[in-house]
Amino acid sequence: MTATAVTRVGELTRRKVGWRLLPFLFILYIVNYVDRTNLAYAALGMSRELGFNDHVFGLGAGIFFISYLALQIPGALLVERWSARRMISATMIAWGSLTVLTALVHTPSQLYLARFVLGAAEAGFFPGVIVYLSHWFIFEDRAKATSNFMGAIPLSAALGSPLAGWILGRHWLAVPGWRWLFVVEGVPAIVLGVLAFFFLTDWPRAATWLTSEQQQWLQQTLEQETPRSSTAITVWQALRSPLIMWMAALTFLAYIGQYTFFFWFPTMLKRMTGFTDMRVGILGALPFLAGFAAMQFNGWHSDRQGERRWHSAIPLFVAGLAYLFLSLPGHRLVVTIVGFIIAGVLTAYLSTFWAMPTELLSHSEAATAVGFINSVGSIAGFVGPYIFGYVYTRSGGSFSWGLRLVMVAVVVAGLMILRIPKKGENLQPM
């Protein structure tokens, strides 16, 4: 083929892959994050009916990540070595079923158990999809693809927030709204898990919806861009890699800000404003809409500029300033809401940061590295919400010190991102 014909095939292939995979994966991740974080809104009803306090919810939110982090690497390796569609399908059916069963909780111990097994069920989904995207999207499209997929994080909260507020106000068949919340938000995962088995394709060479020319172009381009390595690294080798350990450490700090905000924001907004559950649900969507818009722009601009580090660090710095601002007393109501909206921009770092491991490492290395990095980072999903609740209780009902701790964590994470080397360079610690 001529150079012009090759270019035309490449453009058509990239467009077809994007339209085929990204909308579906986007919907899957919306459902994933809604099911993972719906406890933040269910807590408003559970505290009234079951008498659970902040300590119970902090531990319930965090215990999810104990089992979640343990199965990250196996999930990513299953996508690389076995089958993406089978692993993603099984994962979704399992977590959807467990989310529905969480509606039966009556005691703190039952809540802890439900969250623990839900974490195990969800563990392989995120690292698996990140590796899966590297099978289909070339360097030029990687951050846009990741931002489109991960845009589901803030959008899931933006959509789930008013939905949760509305369901909490229902009382169907003598069953309180918070129990219906788990049922209504768990069933879609089961249905989509079945669909994923038939819809997803593991590798470009198996894509019957691409022509042979398109399959060949995509496979050759991906092979040229991917660092050469024929063997997968072990967890022990990941522990000895300065780059992987550096990225794991900064992910832990960044996730402290991310998960603390997701799990405590509804409670902070309600206690700072005195709004009803429904109004908390509606206004609670605003920070996540801001995060979604910022993530899409950030991913697009990062690909256009061919730059990842500053595009990942700046959202963390902006969120850090917002946390510091919110920690100061005496704000008017409107100013407080604006502060929360700015804090929601934090999630914009995700798309550009998670494009880096699969660009710096080979497929075989990236499968273990992505799982390991997200596994270490996910410890923050336990540590962040739990410590924030502990500090809130110890400080006599003030969010100030907790917000300042979160601010320090995300700013340090941003500084560490700026030290990640480019291909062929060595890590230069701070």
C-alpha positions as CSV (number, residue, x, y, z in Angstrom):
1,M,0.0,0.0,0.0
2,T,1.0,3.6,-0.5
3,A,1.8,5.8,2.4
4,T,-1.5,7.6,1.9
5,A,-3.4,4.4,1.9
6,V,-1.7,3.2,5.1
7,T,-2.5,6.5,6.8
8,R,-6.2,6.1,5.7
9,V,-6.3,2.6,7.0
10,G,-4.8,3.7,10.3
11,E,-7.2,6.6,10.8
12,L,-10.2,4.4,10.1
13,T,-8.9,1.6,12.4
14,R,-8.3,4.0,15.3
15,R,-11.8,5.5,14.9
16,K,-13.5,2.1,14.6
17,V,-11.7,0.8,17.7
18,G,-12.6,3.8,19.7
19,W,-16.3,3.7,18.9
20,R,-16.4,0.0,19.4
21,L,-14.7,-0.3,22.8
22,L,-14.8,3.0,24.7
23,P,-18.5,3.6,25.1
24,F,-19.0,0.0,26.4
25,L,-16.1,0.1,28.8
26,F,-17.2,3.6,29.9
27,I,-20.6,2.2,30.9
28,L,-19.0,-0.8,32.7
29,Y,-16.8,1.5,34.8
30,I,-19.7,3.8,35.7
31,V,-21.5,0.8,37.1
32,N,-18.3,-0.4,38.8
33,Y,-17.7,2.9,40.6
34,V,-21.4,3.4,41.5
35,D,-21.4,0.0,43.2
36,R,-18.1,0.6,44.9
37,T,-19.0,4.0,46.4
38,N,-22.7,3.8,47.0
39,L,-22.0,3.2,50.7
40,A,-21.2,6.9,51.0
41,Y,-24.9,7.7,50.3
42,A,-26.4,4.6,51.9
43,A,-24.7,5.7,55.1
44,L,-27.1,8.6,55.4
45,G,-30.0,6.1,55.8
46,M,-28.1,3.3,57.6
47,S,-27.1,5.7,60.4
48,R,-30.7,6.5,61.1
49,E,-32.1,3.0,60.9
50,L,-29.2,0.8,62.2
51,G,-27.4,3.4,64.4
52,F,-24.0,3.0,62.6
53,N,-21.6,5.8,63.6
54,D,-18.8,7.4,61.6
55,H,-16.3,4.8,62.9
56,V,-18.3,2.0,61.4
57,F,-18.7,3.7,58.1
58,G,-15.0,4.6,57.9
59,L,-14.0,1.0,58.6
60,G,-16.7,-0.3,56.2
61,A,-15.5,1.9,53.4
62,G,-11.9,1.0,54.0
63,I,-12.1,-2.8,54.6
64,F,-13.2,-3.1,50.9
65,F,-9.6,-2.4,49.9
66,I,-8.0,-5.1,52.0
67,S,-9.3,-7.9,49.7
68,Y,-9.3,-5.5,46.7
69,L,-5.6,-4.9,46.8
70,A,-4.8,-8.6,47.2
71,L,-6.1,-9.6,43.8
72,Q,-5.0,-6.7,41.6
73,I,-2.1,-8.5,40.0
74,P,-3.9,-11.7,39.2
75,G,-6.7,-9.7,37.5
76,A,-4.2,-7.9,35.2
77,L,-2.4,-11.1,34.4
78,L,-5.6,-12.9,33.6
79,V,-6.3,-10.3,30.9
80,E,-2.8,-10.6,29.5
81,R,-2.5,-14.4,29.6
82,W,-6.1,-15.7,29.6
83,S,-9.0,-13.7,28.4
84,A,-10.2,-10.1,28.9
85,R,-13.8,-10.8,28.1
86,R,-14.0,-13.8,30.4
87,M,-12.3,-12.1,33.3
88,I,-14.3,-8.9,33.0
89,S,-17.6,-10.8,32.6
90,A,-17.0,-13.0,35.6
91,T,-15.9,-10.1,37.7
92,M,-19.0,-8.0,37.0
93,I,-21.5,-10.8,37.6
94,A,-19.8,-11.5,41.0
95,W,-19.7,-7.9,42.2
96,G,-23.2,-7.2,41.0
97,S,-24.6,-10.1,43.0
98,L,-22.6,-9.1,46.1
99,T,-23.8,-5.5,45.9
100,V,-27.5,-6.8,45.8
101,L,-26.8,-9.0,48.9
102,T,-25.4,-6.0,50.8
103,A,-29.0,-4.8,51.1
104,L,-29.5,-7.6,53.8
105,V,-27.0,-6.0,56.2
106,H,-28.2,-5.4,59.8
107,T,-25.0,-5.3,61.9
108,P,-21.5,-3.7,61.6
109,S,-19.9,-7.2,61.2
110,Q,-22.2,-8.0,58.3
111,L,-21.3,-4.7,56.7
112,Y,-17.6,-5.4,57.1
113,L,-18.0,-8.9,55.6
114,A,-20.1,-7.6,52.7
115,R,-17.5,-5.0,51.8
116,F,-14.6,-7.4,52.2
117,V,-16.0,-9.9,49.7
118,L,-17.1,-7.1,47.3
119,G,-13.5,-5.9,47.2
120,A,-12.3,-9.3,46.3
121,A,-14.9,-9.5,43.5
122,E,-14.0,-6.1,42.0
123,A,-10.2,-6.4,42.3
124,G,-9.3,-7.5,38.8
125,F,-11.5,-5.1,36.9
126,F,-9.6,-1.8,36.9
127,P,-6.0,-3.1,36.3
128,G,-7.4,-5.6,33.8
129,V,-9.0,-2.8,31.7
130,I,-5.9,-0.6,31.8
131,V,-3.9,-3.5,30.4
132,Y,-6.7,-4.2,27.9
133,L,-6.6,-0.7,26.6
134,S,-2.9,-1.1,25.8
135,H,-3.9,-4.0,23.5
136,W,-6.0,-1.7,21.4
137,F,-4.9,1.9,21.5
138,I,-1.6,3.3,20.1
139,F,0.5,5.9,22.0
140,E,-1.2,8.8,20.2
141,D,-4.6,7.8,21.5
142,R,-3.7,6.2,24.9
143,A,-4.4,9.2,27.2
144,K,-7.6,10.1,25.3
145,A,-8.8,6.4,25.6
146,T,-7.9,6.3,29.3
147,S,-9.6,9.6,30.0
148,N,-12.7,8.5,28.2
149,F,-12.8,5.3,30.2
150,M,-11.8,6.8,33.5
151,G,-14.2,9.7,33.0
152,A,-16.7,7.2,34.3
153,I,-15.3,7.9,37.8
154,P,-16.5,11.5,38.3
155,L,-19.5,10.9,36.0
156,S,-20.6,7.9,38.0
157,A,-20.7,10.1,41.1
158,A,-22.4,12.9,39.2
159,L,-25.2,10.5,38.0
160,G,-25.2,8.3,41.1
161,S,-25.5,11.2,43.5
162,P,-29.0,12.5,42.6
163,L,-30.1,8.9,41.9
164,A,-29.0,7.8,45.4
165,G,-30.6,10.9,46.9
166,W,-33.9,10.0,45.2
167,I,-33.8,6.3,46.1
168,L,-33.0,7.1,49.8
169,G,-36.3,9.0,50.0
170,R,-38.3,5.9,48.8
171,H,-39.9,3.3,51.0
172,W,-41.1,0.5,48.7
173,L,-42.8,-2.7,50.1
174,A,-42.0,-1.6,53.6
175,V,-38.2,-1.7,52.7
176,P,-36.2,1.5,53.4
177,G,-34.6,3.3,50.5
178,W,-31.0,2.6,51.5
179,R,-31.6,-1.1,51.0
180,W,-33.2,-0.6,47.6
181,L,-30.1,1.5,46.7
182,F,-27.9,-1.6,46.8
183,V,-30.4,-3.7,44.8
184,V,-31.1,-1.1,42.1
185,E,-27.4,-0.4,41.6
186,G,-26.3,-4.0,41.7
187,V,-28.5,-5.5,39.1
188,P,-27.0,-3.6,36.1
189,A,-23.6,-5.1,36.8
190,I,-25.0,-8.6,36.5
191,V,-26.7,-7.8,33.1
192,L,-23.6,-6.0,31.7
193,G,-21.3,-8.8,32.8
194,V,-23.3,-11.2,30.6
195,L,-23.2,-8.8,27.7
196,A,-19.4,-8.2,28.1
197,F,-18.7,-11.9,27.4
198,F,-20.2,-11.6,24.0
199,F,-19.3,-8.1,23.1
200,L,-15.6,-7.7,24.0
201,T,-12.7,-9.1,21.9
202,D,-9.4,-10.1,23.5
203,W,-6.9,-9.1,20.8
204,P,-6.9,-7.2,17.5
205,R,-6.1,-10.5,15.6
206,A,-9.4,-11.9,16.8
207,A,-11.5,-8.9,15.9
208,T,-13.9,-10.0,13.2
209,W,-15.3,-6.4,13.1
210,L,-11.9,-5.3,11.7
211,T,-10.7,-6.0,8.2
212,S,-7.4,-8.0,7.7
213,E,-5.6,-4.8,6.7
214,Q,-6.9,-3.0,9.8
215,Q,-5.9,-5.9,12.1
216,Q,-2.4,-5.9,10.5
217,W,-1.9,-2.2,10.8
218,L,-3.0,-2.1,14.5
219,Q,-0.8,-5.1,15.5
220,Q,2.3,-3.8,13.8
221,T,1.9,-0.3,15.2
222,L,1.4,-1.5,18.7
223,E,4.4,-3.8,18.4
224,Q,6.6,-1.0,17.2
225,E,5.6,1.3,20.1
226,T,5.8,-1.3,22.9
227,P,9.2,-1.8,24.7
228,R,10.7,-5.3,23.9
229,S,10.4,-7.9,26.6
230,S,9.5,-11.5,26.3
231,T,9.1,-12.4,29.9
232,A,6.7,-11.2,32.6
233,I,8.1,-9.8,35.8
234,T,7.3,-11.2,39.2
235,V,6.0,-9.3,42.2
236,W,9.5,-9.6,43.7
237,Q,11.0,-8.0,40.6
238,A,8.4,-5.2,40.8
239,L,9.5,-4.6,44.4
240,R,13.1,-4.2,43.3
241,S,12.2,-1.8,40.5
242,P,12.7,1.9,41.6
243,L,10.3,3.1,38.9
244,I,7.5,0.8,39.8
245,M,7.9,1.4,43.6
246,W,8.0,5.2,43.0
247,M,4.8,5.1,41.0
248,A,3.2,2.8,43.6
249,A,4.1,5.2,46.4
250,L,2.7,8.3,44.7
251,T,-0.4,6.4,43.7
252,F,-1.0,5.6,47.4
253,L,-0.8,9.3,48.3
254,A,-3.0,10.4,45.4
255,Y,-5.6,7.8,46.2
256,I,-5.8,9.1,49.8
257,G,-7.2,12.3,48.3
258,Q,-9.4,10.6,45.8
259,Y,-11.0,8.0,48.1
260,T,-11.4,10.2,51.1
261,F,-13.3,12.7,48.9
262,F,-15.5,10.1,47.4
263,F,-16.5,8.5,50.7
264,W,-16.7,11.6,52.9
265,F,-17.9,14.3,50.6
266,P,-21.7,13.6,51.0
267,T,-21.3,13.6,54.8
268,M,-19.2,16.8,54.8
269,L,-21.6,18.5,52.5
270,K,-24.6,17.6,54.6
271,R,-23.0,18.5,58.0
272,M,-21.5,21.8,56.6
273,T,-24.8,22.9,55.0
274,G,-27.7,21.1,56.8
275,F,-29.2,20.2,53.4
276,T,-31.7,17.4,52.9
277,D,-30.6,14.0,51.5
278,M,-32.1,14.9,48.1
279,R,-30.4,18.3,48.0
280,V,-27.1,16.7,49.0
281,G,-27.6,14.3,46.2
282,I,-28.2,17.0,43.6
283,L,-25.5,19.5,44.6
284,G,-23.2,16.5,45.2
285,A,-23.0,15.9,41.5
286,L,-21.3,19.3,40.8
287,P,-17.7,18.4,41.8
288,F,-17.8,15.2,39.8
289,L,-19.2,17.0,36.7
290,A,-16.3,19.4,37.0
291,G,-13.9,16.4,37.4
292,F,-15.3,14.7,34.3
293,A,-15.0,17.8,32.1
294,A,-11.4,18.4,33.4
295,M,-10.4,14.8,32.8
296,Q,-11.6,14.8,29.1
297,F,-9.8,18.1,28.4
298,N,-6.7,16.9,30.2
299,G,-6.5,13.6,28.3
300,W,-7.1,15.3,24.9
301,H,-4.5,18.1,25.6
302,S,-1.9,15.5,26.9
303,D,-2.1,13.5,23.7
304,R,-1.9,16.6,21.6
305,Q,1.2,17.9,23.4
306,G,2.7,14.4,23.9
307,E,3.3,15.2,27.6
308,R,2.1,13.3,30.7
309,R,3.8,14.5,33.8
310,W,2.6,18.1,34.2
311,H,-0.8,17.0,33.0
312,S,-0.9,14.5,35.8
313,A,0.5,16.8,38.5
314,I,-1.4,20.0,38.0
315,P,-4.9,18.5,38.9
316,L,-3.4,17.3,42.2
317,F,-1.9,20.7,43.0
318,V,-5.3,22.4,42.2
319,A,-7.1,19.9,44.4
320,G,-4.6,20.4,47.2
321,L,-5.3,24.2,47.2
322,A,-9.0,23.4,47.4
323,Y,-8.5,21.1,50.4
324,L,-6.5,23.7,52.2
325,F,-9.1,26.4,51.4
326,L,-12.0,24.1,52.7
327,S,-10.0,23.4,55.9
328,L,-10.2,27.1,56.9
329,P,-13.2,28.1,58.9
330,G,-15.8,30.8,58.3
331,H,-16.8,30.3,54.6
332,R,-20.1,31.3,53.2
333,L,-22.3,28.5,51.9
334,V,-21.7,29.3,48.2
335,V,-18.0,29.6,48.7
336,T,-17.9,26.2,50.4
337,I,-19.7,24.6,47.5
338,V,-17.3,26.2,45.0
339,G,-14.4,24.9,47.0
340,F,-15.8,21.3,46.7
341,I,-16.3,21.8,43.0
342,I,-12.6,22.8,42.6
343,A,-11.6,19.8,44.7
344,G,-13.4,17.5,42.2
345,V,-10.8,18.4,39.6
346,L,-8.4,16.0,41.3
347,T,-9.6,13.0,39.2
348,A,-8.3,14.7,36.0
349,Y,-4.9,13.3,36.8
350,L,-6.0,9.7,36.4
351,S,-6.2,9.5,32.6
352,T,-2.7,10.8,32.0
353,F,-1.0,9.1,34.9
354,W,-2.4,5.6,34.0
355,A,-1.2,6.1,30.4
356,M,2.4,6.1,31.6
357,P,3.0,2.5,32.9
358,T,1.9,0.9,29.6
359,E,4.0,3.4,27.6
360,L,7.2,2.9,29.7
361,L,7.0,-0.9,30.0
362,S,6.3,-3.8,27.8
363,H,3.0,-5.7,27.8
364,S,4.4,-8.5,29.9
365,E,5.9,-6.1,32.4
366,A,2.9,-3.7,32.4
367,A,0.5,-6.4,33.4
368,T,2.3,-7.0,36.7
369,A,3.3,-3.4,37.2
370,V,-0.2,-1.9,36.7
371,G,-1.7,-4.5,39.1
372,F,1.1,-3.9,41.7
373,I,0.9,-0.1,41.5
374,N,-2.9,0.0,41.8
375,S,-2.7,-2.6,44.6
376,V,-0.3,-0.5,46.7
377,G,-2.3,2.6,45.9
378,S,-5.6,0.9,46.9
379,I,-4.3,0.6,50.4
380,A,-5.1,4.3,50.6
381,G,-8.8,3.3,50.0
382,F,-8.7,1.8,53.5
383,V,-6.2,4.2,55.2
384,G,-7.7,7.5,53.8
385,P,-11.4,7.2,54.8
386,Y,-10.5,5.5,58.1
387,I,-8.0,8.0,59.2
388,F,-10.2,10.9,58.1
389,G,-13.0,9.6,60.2
390,Y,-10.7,9.0,63.2
391,V,-9.3,12.6,63.0
392,Y,-12.8,14.0,62.6
393,T,-13.9,12.2,65.8
394,R,-10.7,13.1,67.8
395,S,-10.9,16.7,66.8
396,G,-14.4,17.1,68.2
397,G,-16.3,17.1,64.9
398,S,-14.1,19.3,62.8
399,F,-13.1,18.4,59.2
400,S,-10.2,20.9,59.1
401,W,-7.3,18.7,60.2
402,G,-8.4,15.8,58.0
403,L,-8.6,18.1,55.0
404,R,-5.1,19.4,55.7
405,L,-3.7,15.9,55.8
406,V,-5.3,15.1,52.5
407,M,-3.9,18.3,51.0
408,V,-0.3,17.3,52.0
409,A,-0.8,13.8,50.5
410,V,-2.0,15.0,47.0
411,V,0.6,17.8,46.7
412,V,3.5,15.4,47.5
413,A,2.0,12.9,45.0
414,G,2.0,15.7,42.3
415,L,5.7,16.5,43.1
416,M,6.6,12.8,42.8
417,I,4.9,12.5,39.4
418,L,7.1,15.3,38.0
419,R,10.1,13.0,38.8
420,I,9.0,10.1,36.7
421,P,11.6,9.6,34.0
422,K,10.9,9.4,30.2
423,K,11.8,6.3,28.2
424,G,15.5,5.4,28.5
425,E,16.1,7.7,31.5
426,N,16.8,6.7,35.1
427,L,14.6,7.7,38.0
428,Q,15.7,10.9,39.7
429,P,14.3,11.0,43.3
430,M,13.2,14.2,44.9
